Amino acid sequence: MERFIQVFLHYLYEVLPALAAGFLISGFVHEMIPEDLILKYLGKRGIVPILFSTLIGTLLPVCCWGSLPIAVSFYKKGAKLGPVLAFLVATPATSVSALLVAYSVLGPLFAVYIFFAVIIMGITIGLVGNMINIEAKNINADIECPHCKIDPDHASLHVKKTVSSHIVAALKYACIDLPKEIGPELFLGLVLAAMVATFMPIGHLIKLYLAGWFGYVFSVVFGIIMYICSTASVPLVDSLIKQGMSPGAGMTLLLIGPVTSYGTILVLVKEYGVRLVTVFLISLIVISVLLGAGFGVLVK
């Protein structure tokens, strides 16, 4: 138990500085980028709207749960399915805080590769989405701001703000709202990372079964079943790699884990049907494994 606490505190001290900086940057990104600006550029077919939604998604500090109402609202307001799927992939897959933590814990190569891999994954799945002719079941329903439905206090954000009120709102999001949203997942990720790094039987099993292609199978299954936010997944993957998992399989887990959750799957089934969800998951699995394998070749 003493060893577990030491390892946990080690990860905590290593993550906190990058996490604090990421939260602060995320707060200002969240406050200063208006949703109306995003909606304006998502209503056309082609790669440009997909690229735009992917790039915006990599910057927005929203997990896969928070991105769902926004994405559904985008589609019902006229955005094509491709940009919506790209947004659903890129938004939870990474963030400023996740990239900073990855840089701190896993190194610059991991951080840079994750950023570009998420862009490739978002664009590819977006192009697949543009080839699917599916309409949302409630496409003509009246749309309200998705955030207002979740948080009534969000209605105040529609009122014109002063510079000081923008700063206060950004700091509130960075210091209170965002830690509250991903804090439990982050804590769970640190605990799992410490457990993997501490207990030798786990490390022994990883060395026996997860060093090769079984590691990719584990990453896909674990990533789909267990939702861990992009920031919290970094220390977990670091501990798995140190115990014997290949870096490529670790990259696959970093890419697929934050994107999928029971909430994502259930909402997509409700809005678009089983066929879309099946295509979405298969595409996600294939692309994340290929990108992970590519990273494995790169670091050899």
Disulfide bonds with the S-S distance in Angstrom:
none
